[in-house]
């Protein structure tokens, strides 16, 4: 009888333990199988507020609790998730701060980071507990064929749209590099996109698992981080030039915005910036195969989000302080072509978006091959190669024919990000973890994801209707 009482209490407190201060976990472990009335410390565990989701990462970073033998898989998982989010989308963050102001823009980044960590943890934990190998299986485990097909199509369209953004930015970056005074090469943008697609994106996208992309992810994250550091270092000099401008609107910085449309649009941009959820399921299973548990998944999720938040803050604030009201949607274009350091930034940014393309395509190809293979059939290698080849060829053709597709793909990405980051994790949590968590925590999780999903859909509707 005593063991029967211990089991549900332990199951109920397992996930909650990840968000408690370290000093409280020993009391939880020692008291979880007691047949007496709950102690005050156990009662406090049941009333943990949702804001405690950030507490674990601060303590882990300060105390370094990760074991040395786990560092390799954990670091690879962190970089795989971070590189999924760190793409061309982060280059529009200074423009977001220009639209809504520094204070409200930074609050949007904090909100996006918190929601991303919460939903990533839900998806990774749910994938391991249910044994689902694809997002479609996790979101619609017992649903109809049409429900899973819809999930696969959303994942595929989102991944291909993100890859298309990467190819467009790569063409712009390398075209500027080729035409710079340092090189002065007569190479067209079309040929550059075709070469990048054929010789970089296509070979790296042929691996179905994470064995190839786990090495690429480190290079992609390192390139974006270095870009953020350089932008932050150059910000004071450019800010001084901006402060000396003759027009008052060029000198002043916007701190806050009360326009609902601008805030909703900024929320969708921030949500899209933290969207690494397409790789949540394969990353969770990679951790599980290396002996990782739910605590390590929480750490991986939080560390990846914290890395993104720091980098995004440097890029967003540094870029906006540099150019103010003249900040462009791709703020790298604000820098002059004869700036040697920014020439280097264009080089590493081009490398980052080139490497980000196969990372974004990987889950999209997995969704498409699962959709085309049929129920209960394993996808063949030839089908995977065909899907990858057609997706890259089609995206390259669109990127060559159009340079203004970024707005359209950003709109599609924002709409799909609301599903992937908010709506689907809420559904997974309700099915997998709702009954094993204290009622107050369950209401906080579902309420946070549900309200944020409504905001995301409202932002999408406002952009479609044109305000």
KEKETI-702473 format. One record per residue (C-alpha): residue in one letter; x, y, z. Coordinates in Angstrom, 3 decimals. Layout:
<segus>
segu res=A c1=X c2=Y c3=Z
...
</segus>
This chain:
<segus>
segu res=X c1=0.000 c2=0.000 c3=0.000
segu res=X c1=2.877 c2=2.346 c3=0.830
segu res=X c1=4.549 c2=1.740 c3=-2.557
segu res=X c1=1.281 c2=2.442 c3=-4.323
segu res=X c1=1.090 c2=5.821 c3=-2.613
segu res=X c1=4.727 c2=6.646 c3=-3.426
segu res=X c1=4.432 c2=6.026 c3=-7.167
segu res=X c1=1.991 c2=8.786 c3=-8.100
segu res=X c1=3.677 c2=11.291 c3=-5.804
segu res=X c1=7.072 c2=10.601 c3=-7.365
segu res=X c1=5.648 c2=10.824 c3=-10.871
segu res=X c1=3.887 c2=14.069 c3=-10.006
segu res=X c1=6.994 c2=15.715 c3=-8.584
segu res=X c1=9.566 c2=14.481 c3=-11.108
segu res=X c1=9.088 c2=17.264 c3=-13.676
segu res=X c1=8.445 c2=19.946 c3=-11.042
segu res=X c1=11.803 c2=19.180 c3=-9.399
segu res=X c1=13.593 c2=20.630 c3=-12.409
segu res=X c1=12.286 c2=24.116 c3=-11.614
segu res=X c1=12.998 c2=24.151 c3=-7.882
segu res=X c1=16.067 c2=25.599 c3=-6.175
segu res=X c1=18.749 c2=22.958 c3=-5.727
segu res=X c1=18.484 c2=23.089 c3=-1.939
segu res=X c1=14.821 c2=22.058 c3=-2.131
segu res=X c1=15.360 c2=18.934 c3=-4.216
segu res=X c1=16.839 c2=16.861 c3=-1.423
segu res=X c1=13.803 c2=17.514 c3=0.737
segu res=X c1=11.581 c2=16.558 c3=-2.188
segu res=X c1=13.404 c2=13.273 c3=-2.768
segu res=X c1=13.458 c2=12.352 c3=0.907
segu res=X c1=9.847 c2=13.295 c3=1.511
segu res=X c1=8.169 c2=12.156 c3=-1.671
segu res=X c1=7.494 c2=8.598 c3=-0.438
segu res=X c1=6.238 c2=9.478 c3=2.983
segu res=X c1=2.808 c2=8.244 c3=4.056
segu res=X c1=2.390 c2=11.206 c3=6.415
segu res=X c1=0.712 c2=14.465 c3=5.509
segu res=X c1=2.761 c2=16.651 c3=3.147
segu res=X c1=5.317 c2=18.827 c3=4.858
segu res=X c1=5.409 c2=22.601 c3=4.309
segu res=X c1=8.233 c2=22.180 c3=1.798
segu res=X c1=6.136 c2=19.689 c3=-0.186
segu res=X c1=3.168 c2=22.053 c3=-0.093
segu res=X c1=5.373 c2=24.822 c3=-1.484
segu res=X c1=6.420 c2=22.530 c3=-4.317
segu res=X c1=2.798 c2=22.216 c3=-5.410
segu res=X c1=2.477 c2=25.998 c3=-5.655
segu res=X c1=5.554 c2=26.713 c3=-7.750
segu res=X c1=4.774 c2=29.691 c3=-10.071
segu res=X c1=5.565 c2=29.575 c3=-13.739
segu res=X c1=8.301 c2=32.217 c3=-13.403
segu res=X c1=10.494 c2=29.602 c3=-11.705
segu res=X c1=11.166 c2=28.056 c3=-15.108
segu res=X c1=14.200 c2=30.338 c3=-15.478
segu res=X c1=15.662 c2=29.570 c3=-12.050
segu res=X c1=17.165 c2=26.201 c3=-12.926
segu res=X c1=19.371 c2=27.539 c3=-15.681
segu res=X c1=20.892 c2=30.234 c3=-13.476
segu res=X c1=21.836 c2=27.728 c3=-10.794
segu res=X c1=23.186 c2=25.176 c3=-13.249
segu res=X c1=25.305 c2=27.866 c3=-14.906
segu res=X c1=26.631 c2=28.993 c3=-11.525
segu res=X c1=27.354 c2=25.606 c3=-10.020
segu res=X c1=28.297 c2=23.603 c3=-13.125
segu res=X c1=26.460 c2=20.453 c3=-12.143
segu res=X c1=26.730 c2=18.739 c3=-15.522
segu res=X c1=29.022 c2=15.718 c3=-15.382
segu res=X c1=32.070 c2=15.656 c3=-17.617
segu res=X c1=30.930 c2=12.500 c3=-19.385
segu res=X c1=27.650 c2=14.231 c3=-20.335
segu res=X c1=29.239 c2=17.424 c3=-21.644
segu res=X c1=29.668 c2=16.167 c3=-25.215
segu res=X c1=26.060 c2=15.101 c3=-25.923
segu res=X c1=24.670 c2=18.067 c3=-23.992
segu res=X c1=26.761 c2=20.614 c3=-25.890
segu res=X c1=25.916 c2=19.061 c3=-29.245
segu res=X c1=22.222 c2=19.123 c3=-28.379
segu res=X c1=22.404 c2=22.758 c3=-27.243
segu res=X c1=24.120 c2=23.819 c3=-30.439
segu res=X c1=21.739 c2=21.770 c3=-32.589
segu res=X c1=18.742 c2=23.581 c3=-31.081
segu res=X c1=20.389 c2=27.009 c3=-31.045
segu res=X c1=21.515 c2=26.720 c3=-34.649
segu res=X c1=17.963 c2=25.793 c3=-35.673
segu res=X c1=16.775 c2=29.151 c3=-34.348
segu res=X c1=19.786 c2=31.323 c3=-35.196
segu res=X c1=19.338 c2=32.017 c3=-38.864
segu res=X c1=18.572 c2=34.895 c3=-41.154
segu res=X c1=15.628 c2=35.887 c3=-38.942
segu res=X c1=17.884 c2=37.376 c3=-36.259
segu res=X c1=19.100 c2=39.997 c3=-38.750
segu res=X c1=15.679 c2=41.662 c3=-38.587
segu res=X c1=15.746 c2=42.141 c3=-34.805
segu res=X c1=17.223 c2=45.687 c3=-34.962
segu res=X c1=14.349 c2=46.617 c3=-37.270
segu res=X c1=11.940 c2=45.130 c3=-34.708
segu res=X c1=13.401 c2=47.398 c3=-32.013
segu res=X c1=13.096 c2=50.340 c3=-34.393
segu res=X c1=9.385 c2=49.581 c3=-34.778
segu res=X c1=8.389 c2=48.985 c3=-31.160
segu res=X c1=11.189 c2=50.613 c3=-29.149
segu res=X c1=14.102 c2=49.330 c3=-27.113
segu res=X c1=12.231 c2=48.549 c3=-23.882
segu res=X c1=9.184 c2=46.874 c3=-25.402
segu res=X c1=11.347 c2=45.036 c3=-27.936
segu res=X c1=13.553 c2=43.590 c3=-25.214
segu res=X c1=10.463 c2=42.539 c3=-23.257
segu res=X c1=9.245 c2=40.737 c3=-26.373
segu res=X c1=12.559 c2=38.896 c3=-26.559
segu res=X c1=12.227 c2=37.853 c3=-22.907
segu res=X c1=8.670 c2=36.676 c3=-23.503
segu res=X c1=9.681 c2=34.725 c3=-26.595
segu res=X c1=12.583 c2=33.107 c3=-24.737
segu res=X c1=10.383 c2=32.036 c3=-21.806
segu res=X c1=7.708 c2=30.553 c3=-24.060
segu res=X c1=10.313 c2=28.815 c3=-26.204
segu res=X c1=11.944 c2=27.163 c3=-23.185
segu res=X c1=8.611 c2=26.026 c3=-21.798
segu res=X c1=7.376 c2=24.558 c3=-25.076
segu res=X c1=10.734 c2=22.988 c3=-25.969
segu res=X c1=10.776 c2=21.190 c3=-22.629
segu res=X c1=7.225 c2=19.942 c3=-23.193
segu res=X c1=8.002 c2=18.629 c3=-26.681
segu res=X c1=11.287 c2=16.941 c3=-25.748
segu res=X c1=9.833 c2=15.326 c3=-22.638
segu res=X c1=6.741 c2=14.210 c3=-24.532
segu res=X c1=8.755 c2=12.740 c3=-27.404
segu res=X c1=10.797 c2=10.521 c3=-25.087
segu res=X c1=7.871 c2=9.464 c3=-22.917
segu res=X c1=5.668 c2=8.532 c3=-25.868
segu res=X c1=8.464 c2=7.133 c3=-28.042
segu res=X c1=7.379 c2=9.251 c3=-31.023
segu res=X c1=10.111 c2=9.775 c3=-33.600
segu res=X c1=8.395 c2=12.541 c3=-35.587
segu res=X c1=6.464 c2=15.664 c3=-34.732
segu res=X c1=3.383 c2=14.304 c3=-36.511
segu res=X c1=3.335 c2=11.223 c3=-34.273
segu res=X c1=3.751 c2=13.373 c3=-31.162
segu res=X c1=1.056 c2=15.923 c3=-31.995
segu res=X c1=-1.488 c2=13.474 c3=-33.480
segu res=X c1=-0.641 c2=10.053 c3=-31.977
segu res=X c1=-4.040 c2=8.462 c3=-32.502
segu res=X c1=-5.495 c2=10.942 c3=-34.951
segu res=X c1=-6.581 c2=10.389 c3=-38.486
segu res=X c1=-4.264 c2=10.160 c3=-41.450
segu res=X c1=-5.319 c2=13.667 c3=-42.406
segu res=X c1=-4.252 c2=15.110 c3=-39.031
segu res=X c1=-0.757 c2=13.670 c3=-39.287
segu res=X c1=-0.509 c2=14.728 c3=-42.904
segu res=X c1=-1.396 c2=18.284 c3=-41.870
segu res=X c1=1.348 c2=18.298 c3=-39.224
segu res=X c1=3.870 c2=16.943 c3=-41.717
segu res=X c1=2.915 c2=19.567 c3=-44.277
segu res=X c1=3.219 c2=22.387 c3=-41.731
segu res=X c1=6.661 c2=21.181 c3=-40.640
segu res=X c1=7.800 c2=20.730 c3=-44.226
segu res=X c1=6.533 c2=24.124 c3=-45.378
segu res=X c1=8.069 c2=25.869 c3=-42.395
segu res=X c1=11.458 c2=24.221 c3=-42.886
segu res=X c1=11.537 c2=24.907 c3=-46.614
segu res=X c1=10.470 c2=28.538 c3=-46.046
segu res=X c1=13.282 c2=28.970 c3=-43.521
segu res=X c1=15.755 c2=27.425 c3=-45.973
segu res=X c1=14.469 c2=29.759 c3=-48.692
segu res=X c1=15.169 c2=32.748 c3=-46.426
segu res=X c1=18.684 c2=31.432 c3=-45.861
segu res=X c1=19.331 c2=31.095 c3=-49.601
segu res=X c1=18.065 c2=34.619 c3=-50.297
segu res=X c1=20.247 c2=36.106 c3=-47.562
segu res=X c1=23.214 c2=34.003 c3=-48.683
segu res=X c1=22.828 c2=35.351 c3=-52.209
segu res=X c1=22.680 c2=38.926 c3=-50.919
segu res=X c1=25.684 c2=38.470 c3=-48.631
segu res=X c1=27.975 c2=36.788 c3=-51.117
segu res=X c1=26.911 c2=39.111 c3=-53.906
segu res=X c1=27.972 c2=42.062 c3=-51.766
segu res=X c1=31.215 c2=40.297 c3=-50.901
segu res=X c1=32.005 c2=39.602 c3=-54.540
segu res=X c1=31.249 c2=43.181 c3=-55.590
segu res=X c1=33.146 c2=44.784 c3=-52.694
segu res=X c1=36.234 c2=46.941 c3=-53.414
segu res=X c1=38.432 c2=44.233 c3=-51.927
segu res=X c1=37.432 c2=41.541 c3=-54.469
segu res=X c1=35.570 c2=43.370 c3=-57.255
segu res=X c1=34.466 c2=40.115 c3=-58.913
segu res=X c1=31.993 c2=40.054 c3=-61.768
segu res=X c1=29.805 c2=37.217 c3=-60.444
segu res=X c1=26.033 c2=37.358 c3=-60.630
segu res=X c1=23.782 c2=36.718 c3=-57.651
segu res=X c1=22.022 c2=33.950 c3=-59.580
segu res=X c1=25.208 c2=31.947 c3=-60.048
segu res=X c1=26.154 c2=32.373 c3=-56.414
segu res=X c1=22.812 c2=31.005 c3=-55.206
segu res=X c1=23.041 c2=28.065 c3=-57.617
segu res=X c1=26.585 c2=27.253 c3=-56.475
segu res=X c1=25.703 c2=27.504 c3=-52.780
segu res=X c1=22.677 c2=25.253 c3=-53.254
segu res=X c1=24.582 c2=22.623 c3=-55.237
segu res=X c1=27.899 c2=22.483 c3=-53.405
segu res=X c1=27.008 c2=23.407 c3=-49.801
segu res=X c1=23.343 c2=22.896 c3=-48.952
segu res=X c1=22.695 c2=19.739 c3=-50.963
segu res=X c1=25.633 c2=17.606 c3=-49.668
segu res=X c1=25.011 c2=18.588 c3=-46.039
segu res=X c1=21.277 c2=17.858 c3=-46.333
segu res=X c1=21.648 c2=14.250 c3=-47.481
segu res=X c1=22.178 c2=12.894 c3=-43.954
segu res=X c1=18.821 c2=11.990 c3=-42.421
segu res=X c1=20.066 c2=11.923 c3=-38.814
segu res=X c1=21.987 c2=14.390 c3=-36.684
segu res=X c1=25.401 c2=12.764 c3=-37.281
segu res=X c1=26.296 c2=15.248 c3=-40.029
segu res=X c1=24.454 c2=18.351 c3=-38.854
segu res=X c1=25.728 c2=18.151 c3=-35.286
segu res=X c1=29.153 c2=19.301 c3=-36.550
segu res=X c1=27.621 c2=21.970 c3=-38.769
segu res=X c1=25.520 c2=23.394 c3=-35.939
segu res=X c1=28.569 c2=24.476 c3=-33.941
segu res=X c1=29.972 c2=26.446 c3=-36.881
segu res=X c1=26.633 c2=28.141 c3=-37.523
segu res=X c1=26.174 c2=29.238 c3=-33.908
segu res=X c1=29.792 c2=30.408 c3=-33.659
segu res=X c1=29.404 c2=32.572 c3=-36.785
segu res=X c1=26.249 c2=34.271 c3=-35.487
segu res=X c1=27.810 c2=34.819 c3=-32.043
segu res=X c1=30.896 c2=36.411 c3=-33.582
segu res=X c1=28.665 c2=38.663 c3=-35.674
segu res=X c1=26.850 c2=39.764 c3=-32.518
segu res=X c1=30.119 c2=40.619 c3=-30.752
segu res=X c1=31.415 c2=42.678 c3=-33.694
segu res=X c1=28.119 c2=44.554 c3=-34.045
segu res=X c1=28.141 c2=45.360 c3=-30.319
segu res=X c1=31.752 c2=46.578 c3=-30.456
segu res=X c1=31.091 c2=48.874 c3=-33.422
segu res=X c1=27.828 c2=50.230 c3=-32.009
segu res=X c1=29.379 c2=53.121 c3=-29.968
segu res=X c1=31.169 c2=54.575 c3=-33.004
segu res=X c1=28.106 c2=54.399 c3=-35.242
segu res=X c1=25.903 c2=55.701 c3=-32.420
segu res=X c1=28.159 c2=58.750 c3=-32.095
segu res=X c1=27.758 c2=59.458 c3=-35.808
segu res=X c1=23.997 c2=59.057 c3=-35.495
segu res=X c1=23.878 c2=61.407 c3=-32.493
segu res=X c1=25.544 c2=64.108 c3=-34.588
segu res=X c1=22.808 c2=63.958 c3=-37.229
segu res=X c1=21.022 c2=67.193 c3=-38.061
segu res=X c1=17.481 c2=65.790 c3=-38.041
segu res=X c1=15.956 c2=65.171 c3=-34.576
segu res=X c1=14.258 c2=61.947 c3=-35.699
segu res=X c1=17.661 c2=60.524 c3=-36.663
segu res=X c1=19.151 c2=61.318 c3=-33.250
segu res=X c1=16.366 c2=60.068 c3=-31.002
segu res=X c1=15.775 c2=56.441 c3=-30.071
segu res=X c1=12.336 c2=54.980 c3=-29.608
segu res=X c1=11.921 c2=53.449 c3=-26.165
segu res=X c1=8.330 c2=52.234 c3=-26.070
segu res=X c1=5.325 c2=51.669 c3=-28.305
segu res=X c1=1.660 c2=51.520 c3=-27.363
segu res=X c1=0.432 c2=50.565 c3=-30.832
segu res=X c1=-1.212 c2=47.099 c3=-30.547
segu res=X c1=-0.461 c2=46.230 c3=-34.170
segu res=X c1=3.248 c2=47.024 c3=-33.762
segu res=X c1=3.447 c2=45.031 c3=-30.533
segu res=X c1=1.699 c2=42.022 c3=-32.086
segu res=X c1=4.012 c2=42.121 c3=-35.079
segu res=X c1=7.041 c2=42.353 c3=-32.784
segu res=X c1=5.733 c2=39.411 c3=-30.773
segu res=X c1=5.508 c2=37.271 c3=-33.914
segu res=X c1=9.063 c2=38.250 c3=-34.912
segu res=X c1=10.385 c2=37.341 c3=-31.461
segu res=X c1=8.473 c2=34.067 c3=-31.508
segu res=X c1=9.916 c2=33.182 c3=-34.897
segu res=X c1=13.435 c2=34.062 c3=-33.713
segu res=X c1=13.321 c2=31.458 c3=-30.905
segu res=X c1=11.720 c2=28.701 c3=-32.974
segu res=X c1=14.065 c2=25.710 c3=-32.705
segu res=X c1=11.189 c2=23.291 c3=-32.186
segu res=X c1=11.458 c2=21.574 c3=-35.543
segu res=X c1=14.516 c2=19.725 c3=-34.211
segu res=X c1=13.115 c2=19.121 c3=-30.708
segu res=X c1=12.011 c2=15.519 c3=-31.314
segu res=X c1=15.242 c2=14.183 c3=-32.907
segu res=X c1=17.362 c2=16.069 c3=-30.366
segu res=X c1=15.379 c2=14.551 c3=-27.489
segu res=X c1=15.910 c2=11.021 c3=-28.805
segu res=X c1=19.618 c2=11.701 c3=-29.374
segu res=X c1=19.907 c2=12.734 c3=-25.726
segu res=X c1=17.920 c2=9.702 c3=-24.586
segu res=X c1=20.177 c2=7.318 c3=-26.518
segu res=X c1=23.225 c2=8.849 c3=-24.821
segu res=X c1=21.692 c2=8.278 c3=-21.375
segu res=X c1=20.068 c2=11.673 c3=-20.901
segu res=X c1=17.027 c2=12.098 c3=-18.671
segu res=X c1=14.362 c2=14.770 c3=-18.261
segu res=X c1=16.662 c2=16.958 c3=-16.167
segu res=X c1=19.223 c2=17.098 c3=-18.953
segu res=X c1=16.508 c2=17.946 c3=-21.461
segu res=X c1=15.477 c2=20.896 c3=-19.298
segu res=X c1=19.089 c2=22.067 c3=-19.179
segu res=X c1=19.560 c2=21.674 c3=-22.921
segu res=X c1=16.380 c2=23.611 c3=-23.639
segu res=X c1=17.230 c2=26.403 c3=-21.222
segu res=X c1=20.863 c2=26.713 c3=-22.270
segu res=X c1=19.951 c2=26.942 c3=-25.955
segu res=X c1=17.336 c2=29.619 c3=-25.254
segu res=X c1=19.738 c2=31.604 c3=-23.058
segu res=X c1=22.416 c2=31.523 c3=-25.765
segu res=X c1=19.867 c2=32.804 c3=-28.266
segu res=X c1=18.648 c2=35.539 c3=-25.902
segu res=X c1=22.147 c2=36.910 c3=-25.288
segu res=X c1=23.051 c2=36.870 c3=-28.981
segu res=X c1=19.731 c2=38.390 c3=-30.037
segu res=X c1=20.059 c2=41.159 c3=-27.455
segu res=X c1=23.524 c2=42.083 c3=-28.723
segu res=X c1=22.406 c2=42.079 c3=-32.355
segu res=X c1=19.093 c2=43.845 c3=-31.777
segu res=X c1=20.237 c2=46.563 c3=-29.393
segu res=X c1=23.632 c2=47.031 c3=-31.060
segu res=X c1=22.131 c2=47.331 c3=-34.528
segu res=X c1=19.387 c2=49.729 c3=-33.468
segu res=X c1=21.746 c2=51.939 c3=-31.441
segu res=X c1=23.996 c2=52.161 c3=-34.493
segu res=X c1=21.434 c2=53.328 c3=-37.045
segu res=X c1=18.293 c2=54.388 c3=-35.180
segu res=X c1=15.384 c2=55.341 c3=-37.412
segu res=X c1=17.330 c2=54.422 c3=-40.571
segu res=X c1=17.701 c2=50.753 c3=-39.584
segu res=X c1=16.816 c2=48.471 c3=-42.494
segu res=X c1=15.077 c2=45.102 c3=-42.293
segu res=X c1=18.447 c2=43.463 c3=-42.977
segu res=X c1=20.535 c2=45.798 c3=-40.866
segu res=X c1=23.819 c2=44.478 c3=-42.303
segu res=X c1=22.934 c2=46.470 c3=-45.429
segu res=X c1=23.238 c2=49.666 c3=-43.354
segu res=X c1=27.005 c2=49.230 c3=-43.099
segu res=X c1=29.150 c2=50.660 c3=-45.928
segu res=X c1=30.767 c2=48.273 c3=-48.389
segu res=X c1=34.255 c2=49.652 c3=-47.724
segu res=X c1=34.196 c2=48.776 c3=-44.014
segu res=X c1=36.764 c2=45.939 c3=-43.716
segu res=X c1=35.433 c2=44.613 c3=-40.427
segu res=X c1=31.872 c2=44.522 c3=-41.738
segu res=X c1=33.199 c2=42.805 c3=-44.847
segu res=X c1=34.338 c2=40.087 c3=-42.470
segu res=X c1=30.902 c2=40.132 c3=-40.811
segu res=X c1=29.264 c2=39.606 c3=-44.192
segu res=X c1=31.560 c2=36.647 c3=-44.767
segu res=X c1=30.762 c2=34.910 c3=-41.498
segu res=X c1=27.066 c2=35.800 c3=-41.756
segu res=X c1=27.026 c2=34.272 c3=-45.217
segu res=X c1=28.624 c2=31.132 c3=-43.830
segu res=X c1=26.043 c2=31.021 c3=-41.038
segu res=X c1=23.024 c2=31.248 c3=-43.337
segu res=X c1=24.559 c2=28.705 c3=-45.726
segu res=X c1=25.011 c2=26.233 c3=-42.880
segu res=X c1=21.588 c2=27.058 c3=-41.467
segu res=X c1=19.855 c2=25.994 c3=-44.675
segu res=X c1=20.502 c2=22.226 c3=-44.315
segu res=X c1=19.716 c2=22.407 c3=-40.595
segu res=X c1=16.283 c2=23.855 c3=-41.363
segu res=X c1=15.717 c2=21.432 c3=-44.226
segu res=X c1=16.493 c2=18.308 c3=-42.175
segu res=X c1=13.183 c2=18.095 c3=-40.230
segu res=X c1=11.257 c2=19.282 c3=-43.292
segu res=X c1=12.675 c2=16.432 c3=-45.360
segu res=X c1=11.860 c2=13.990 c3=-42.565
segu res=X c1=8.246 c2=15.182 c3=-42.515
segu res=X c1=7.879 c2=14.942 c3=-46.286
segu res=X c1=9.416 c2=11.478 c3=-46.520
segu res=X c1=7.149 c2=10.292 c3=-43.714
segu res=X c1=4.162 c2=11.734 c3=-45.542
segu res=X c1=5.084 c2=10.157 c3=-48.878
segu res=X c1=6.107 c2=6.771 c3=-47.470
segu res=X c1=2.660 c2=5.893 c3=-46.230
segu res=X c1=1.480 c2=4.509 c3=-42.928
segu res=X c1=3.713 c2=1.891 c3=-41.332
segu res=X c1=6.388 c2=2.035 c3=-44.039
segu res=X c1=9.965 c2=3.154 c3=-43.548
segu res=X c1=11.247 c2=5.870 c3=-45.846
segu res=X c1=13.833 c2=4.658 c3=-48.333
segu res=X c1=17.173 c2=6.335 c3=-48.900
segu res=X c1=16.320 c2=7.111 c3=-52.516
segu res=X c1=13.089 c2=8.848 c3=-51.479
segu res=X c1=14.988 c2=10.969 c3=-48.973
segu res=X c1=17.521 c2=12.020 c3=-51.621
segu res=X c1=14.716 c2=12.842 c3=-54.072
segu res=X c1=12.831 c2=14.977 c3=-51.535
segu res=X c1=15.968 c2=16.875 c3=-50.520
segu res=X c1=16.990 c2=17.471 c3=-54.127
segu res=X c1=13.584 c2=18.751 c3=-55.219
segu res=X c1=13.220 c2=20.996 c3=-52.151
segu res=X c1=16.638 c2=22.590 c3=-52.665
segu res=X c1=16.168 c2=22.985 c3=-56.421
segu res=X c1=12.757 c2=24.600 c3=-56.000
segu res=X c1=13.946 c2=26.946 c3=-53.258
segu res=X c1=17.003 c2=27.938 c3=-55.300
segu res=X c1=14.815 c2=28.786 c3=-58.298
segu res=X c1=12.521 c2=30.974 c3=-56.178
segu res=X c1=15.503 c2=32.674 c3=-54.506
segu res=X c1=17.039 c2=33.413 c3=-57.915
segu res=X c1=13.826 c2=34.811 c3=-59.380
segu res=X c1=12.874 c2=36.998 c3=-56.423
segu res=X c1=14.764 c2=39.112 c3=-53.908
segu res=X c1=11.677 c2=40.355 c3=-52.012
segu res=X c1=10.350 c2=36.984 c3=-50.836
segu res=X c1=11.579 c2=37.524 c3=-47.266
segu res=X c1=8.371 c2=39.315 c3=-46.214
segu res=X c1=6.186 c2=36.480 c3=-47.509
segu res=X c1=8.257 c2=33.737 c3=-45.895
segu res=X c1=8.410 c2=35.742 c3=-42.663
segu res=X c1=4.621 c2=35.894 c3=-42.610
segu res=X c1=4.353 c2=32.156 c3=-43.251
segu res=X c1=7.000 c2=31.430 c3=-40.647
segu res=X c1=5.235 c2=33.545 c3=-38.034
segu res=X c1=1.952 c2=31.720 c3=-38.600
segu res=X c1=3.553 c2=28.284 c3=-38.471
segu res=X c1=5.667 c2=29.288 c3=-35.466
segu res=X c1=2.474 c2=29.904 c3=-33.505
segu res=X c1=1.432 c2=26.323 c3=-34.203
segu res=X c1=4.833 c2=24.735 c3=-33.611
segu res=X c1=5.953 c2=26.779 c3=-30.597
segu res=X c1=2.644 c2=27.305 c3=-28.791
segu res=X c1=-0.447 c2=25.426 c3=-29.959
segu res=X c1=1.067 c2=21.991 c3=-30.507
segu res=X c1=3.110 c2=21.943 c3=-27.266
segu res=X c1=-0.066 c2=22.866 c3=-25.368
segu res=X c1=-1.812 c2=19.873 c3=-26.934
segu res=X c1=1.109 c2=17.560 c3=-26.121
segu res=X c1=1.280 c2=18.770 c3=-22.527
segu res=X c1=-2.432 c2=18.267 c3=-22.010
segu res=X c1=-2.225 c2=14.688 c3=-23.230
segu res=X c1=1.110 c2=13.564 c3=-21.757
segu res=X c1=1.753 c2=15.553 c3=-18.577
segu res=X c1=-1.439 c2=17.247 c3=-17.418
segu res=X c1=-2.528 c2=14.569 c3=-14.925
segu res=X c1=0.942 c2=14.027 c3=-13.454
segu res=X c1=1.454 c2=17.683 c3=-12.502
segu res=X c1=-0.070 c2=19.689 c3=-9.649
segu res=X c1=-3.236 c2=21.500 c3=-10.765
segu res=X c1=-1.780 c2=24.950 c3=-10.234
segu res=X c1=1.306 c2=24.229 c3=-12.333
segu res=X c1=-0.819 c2=22.609 c3=-15.041
segu res=X c1=-3.043 c2=25.682 c3=-15.250
segu res=X c1=0.007 c2=27.947 c3=-15.501
segu res=X c1=1.543 c2=25.916 c3=-18.335
segu res=X c1=-1.668 c2=25.542 c3=-20.339
segu res=X c1=-2.729 c2=29.128 c3=-19.694
segu res=X c1=0.641 c2=30.541 c3=-20.776
segu res=X c1=0.794 c2=28.523 c3=-23.980
segu res=X c1=-2.882 c2=29.065 c3=-24.794
segu res=X c1=-2.887 c2=32.837 c3=-24.294
segu res=X c1=0.349 c2=33.213 c3=-26.239
segu res=X c1=-1.098 c2=31.135 c3=-29.085
segu res=X c1=-4.072 c2=33.479 c3=-29.276
segu res=X c1=-1.682 c2=36.442 c3=-29.492
segu res=X c1=0.252 c2=34.716 c3=-32.254
segu res=X c1=-2.855 c2=34.019 c3=-34.320
segu res=X c1=-4.016 c2=37.605 c3=-33.746
segu res=X c1=-0.662 c2=38.887 c3=-35.011
segu res=X c1=-0.963 c2=36.707 c3=-38.100
segu res=X c1=-4.486 c2=37.955 c3=-38.772
segu res=X c1=-3.386 c2=41.588 c3=-38.421
segu res=X c1=-0.560 c2=41.102 c3=-40.899
segu res=X c1=-2.812 c2=39.321 c3=-43.402
segu res=X c1=-5.521 c2=41.967 c3=-43.171
segu res=X c1=-2.933 c2=44.717 c3=-43.421
segu res=X c1=-3.916 c2=46.395 c3=-40.142
</segus>
